[in-house]
């Protein structure tokens, strides 16, 4: 699996364009005989709400893990606002808030303690942390459960407290892996409102999701990933090409549903 750096397009900083919020350059990863990510290149514009969609096993989580410094790539690198995540990791990670796959947290802390810890770990002043924690708990409707242990939270509450922890230091880039999974519709609408306000103020959000309608309504840009490669990327309108995003996704990825068989389900 050769490195892909020689085929990379010029980056924004060299082409007289704004520096990308996230620039993925030739990222590649193999697990045994399986090529999980096959030399992906992607530019995420600053101030965009960027969706990454693909079937299970497409390489979305592996790509985002490498791009945020959680998994070392075999080849390639990623730059966060021009800062290389692998050569200058501390500087790059200060610019990011990350909600990783699996949401592994210090769940023997209370919700309030967890978000406070996240802020103090970032080197923030305690009085600033206290103020922001109170605002975040209120924004995510977690005030009543602030003193409860995270281990006792529901799946949706756990997602919300993890997102609050990712936001505490006001990052320039948020990378969220399936942020709406297991979240009820009311909480999901609340989270969307918070993220849309964040983007409108100049932040950048990257979300991976399986819900095409949600991505089409929420995102300004999208990338379709399958087999560890980018099949299409650009604005949502460019990628969907006059159809719905779901229809375009099926066209790109293939594997349309078979309806024959299963006669035993039609015997009532």
C-alpha positions in Angstrom: 0.0 0.0 0.0 2.1 3.0 -1.2 1.9 6.4 0.4 -0.3 8.9 -1.5 1.5 12.1 -0.6 2.9 12.6 -4.1 -0.6 12.9 -5.6 -1.9 15.4 -3.1 -3.5 18.6 -4.4 -2.0 21.9 -3.3 -3.2 22.9 0.2 -5.1 26.1 0.8 -2.2 27.9 2.3 -0.2 27.5 -0.9 -3.0 28.3 -3.2 -4.0 31.7 -1.7 -7.1 30.2 -0.1 -8.1 30.1 3.6 -6.3 27.3 5.5 -8.5 24.2 5.8 -10.0 23.5 9.2 -8.9 20.0 8.6 -6.6 18.8 5.8 -6.4 15.0 5.4 -3.4 14.1 3.3 -2.9 10.5 2.0 -4.1 8.8 5.2 -3.8 5.1 5.0 -4.2 2.2 7.5 -4.1 -1.5 7.2 -5.3 -4.0 9.8 -3.6 -7.3 8.9 -4.7 -8.1 5.3 -7.6 -5.6 5.4 -7.0 -2.1 4.0 -9.3 0.0 6.2 -8.3 3.4 4.8 -6.7 3.6 1.3 -4.9 6.9 0.9 -7.7 9.4 1.7 -7.3 13.1 0.8 -9.9 15.6 2.0 -10.1 19.3 2.7 -12.7 20.6 5.2 -13.4 24.3 4.7 -13.3 26.5 7.8 -16.7 27.5 9.0 -18.4 24.5 7.4 -20.8 21.9 8.8 -19.2 18.8 7.2 -20.8 15.4 7.1 -18.9 12.1 6.5 -21.2 9.3 5.4 -20.6 5.7 4.4 -21.8 2.2 5.1 -20.6 0.2 8.1 -16.9 -0.7 7.7 -16.3 2.1 5.2 -13.4 3.6 7.1 -15.1 6.7 8.6 -14.1 6.0 12.2 -10.6 4.9 11.3 -10.1 8.0 9.2 -11.4 10.4 12.0 -9.3 8.6 14.6 -6.2 9.1 12.6 -7.1 12.7 11.8 -7.5 13.6 15.4 -4.4 11.8 16.8 -6.1 8.8 18.3 -4.8 6.2 15.9 -1.4 6.4 14.2 -1.6 6.0 10.4 0.6 3.8 8.3 1.0 6.7 5.8 -0.1 10.3 5.5 -1.0 12.9 8.0 -3.6 15.5 8.9 -3.4 19.2 9.6 -5.8 21.1 11.9 -5.8 24.8 10.8 -2.4 24.2 9.3 -0.9 22.4 12.3 0.3 18.8 11.8 -1.5 16.5 14.2 1.4 14.0 14.3 4.5 16.3 14.4 2.8 19.0 16.7 0.2 17.0 18.5 -0.2 19.3 21.6 -0.7 22.4 19.5 -3.1 20.7 17.1 -5.2 19.1 19.9 -5.7 22.5 21.6 -7.7 23.5 18.5 -10.0 20.5 18.6 -12.9 19.0 20.5 -13.4 15.3 19.8 -16.3 13.0 20.4 -14.8 9.6 19.5 -16.5 6.3 18.7 -17.5 4.4 21.8 -17.5 7.4 24.1 -15.1 6.1 26.7 -15.2 8.4 29.7 -14.2 8.5 33.4 -17.6 7.4 34.3 -17.0 7.2 38.1 -17.1 11.0 38.1 -20.3 12.9 38.2 -21.4 14.8 35.1 -20.3 18.1 36.6 -16.9 16.7 37.7 -16.3 15.2 34.3 -16.8 18.4 32.4 -14.8 20.4 35.1 -12.0 17.9 34.7 -12.0 18.3 31.0 -11.6 22.1 31.3 -8.9 21.9 34.0 -7.0 19.3 31.9 -7.0 21.9 29.1 -5.2 24.4 31.4 -8.2 26.7 31.8 -8.6 28.9 34.8 -10.9 27.4 37.5 -13.3 30.3 37.6 -13.8 30.2 33.8 -14.3 26.4 34.0 -17.0 26.7 36.7 -18.9 29.3 34.7 -18.7 27.3 31.5 -19.6 24.0 33.1 -22.8 25.6 34.5 -23.7 27.0 31.1 -23.0 23.7 29.3 -25.0 21.6 31.7 -28.0 24.0 31.3 -27.6 24.0 27.5 -27.7 20.2 27.3 -30.5 19.9 29.9 -28.3 18.0 32.4 -28.6 20.3 35.4 -30.8 17.9 37.3 -28.3 15.1 36.7 -25.1 17.1 37.3 -24.4 15.3 40.6 -25.1 11.8 39.3 -22.3 9.5 38.3 -21.8 9.2 34.5 -21.9 5.4 34.8 -25.6 5.8 35.7 -26.4 8.0 32.7 -28.4 6.7 29.8 -26.7 6.3 26.4 -28.1 9.7 25.2 -27.1 11.5 28.4 -23.6 10.0 28.1 -23.4 11.4 24.5 -24.4 14.9 25.8 -22.0 15.0 28.7 -19.2 13.9 26.4 -20.1 16.6 23.9 -20.1 19.2 26.7 -16.6 18.0 27.6 -15.5 18.4 24.0 -16.8 22.0 23.9 -15.5 23.3 27.3 -12.4 24.9 25.8 -14.2 26.6 22.9 -12.3 24.7 20.1 -12.1 25.9 16.5 -12.9 22.4 15.2 -15.3 19.8 16.5 -15.0 16.2 15.3 -18.0 14.1 16.3 -18.3 10.4 15.5 -22.1 9.5 15.4 -23.1 12.3 17.8 -26.8 11.5 17.4 -26.7 7.8 18.0 -29.0 6.8 20.9 -30.1 10.4 21.4 -33.8 11.1 21.7 -35.4 13.5 19.1 -35.8 16.4 21.6 -32.1 16.2 22.7 -31.0 15.7 19.1 -32.8 18.9 18.1 -31.2 20.7 21.0 -27.7 19.4 20.0 -28.3 20.5 16.4 -29.2 24.0 17.6 -26.0 24.3 19.7 -23.8 23.0 16.8 -25.5 25.3 14.3 -24.9 28.3 16.5 -21.3 27.2 16.9 -20.8 27.0 13.2 -22.5 30.4 12.6 -20.0 32.0 14.9 -17.1 30.6 12.9 -16.5 27.1 14.2 -16.2 24.0 12.1 -18.0 20.8 12.7 -17.3 17.4 11.2 -19.8 14.6 11.9 -20.0 11.0 10.8 -23.5 9.7 10.5 -25.6 7.0 8.8 -28.7 9.2 8.7 -28.7 10.7 5.3 -31.7 13.0 5.8 -30.1 14.5 8.9 -26.9 15.2 7.1 -28.7 16.7 4.1 -30.7 19.1 6.3 -27.9 19.9 8.7 -24.6 19.9 6.7 -23.2 22.4 4.2 -20.6 19.9 2.9 -20.4 16.1 2.7 -18.0 13.3 1.8 -19.1 9.8 0.8 -16.7 7.1 2.0 -16.7 3.5 1.0 -14.0 0.8 0.9 -11.6 3.2 2.6 -11.8 5.8 -0.2 -13.6 9.0 -0.9 -16.2 8.5 -3.6 -17.5 12.1 -3.7 -16.9 15.3 -1.7 -18.1 18.8 -1.9 -21.1 20.9 -1.0 -24.2 18.8 -0.3 -25.9 20.1 -3.5 -22.8 19.2 -5.5 -22.6 15.7 -4.1 -26.3 14.9 -4.4 -26.4 16.1 -8.0 -30.1 16.9 -8.2 -31.3 13.8 -6.3 -31.7 13.2 -2.6 -28.5 12.5 -0.7 -29.7 9.0 0.1 -30.4 8.2 -3.5 -27.0 9.5 -4.5 -25.3 7.6 -1.7 -26.9 4.3 -3.0 -25.7 5.1 -6.5 -22.2 5.8 -5.4 -21.8 2.9 -2.9 -23.9 0.3 -4.8 -25.3 -2.8 -3.1 -29.0 -2.0 -3.7 -31.5 -4.0 -1.6 -32.7 -7.4 -2.9 -36.3 -8.1 -2.3 -36.6 -11.6 -3.6 -36.7 -14.5 -1.2 -38.0 -14.5 2.4 -41.2 -16.0 1.3 -41.7 -17.5 4.7 -42.3 -13.9 6.0 -45.3 -13.6 3.7 -47.3 -16.7 4.7 -49.7 -15.2 7.2 
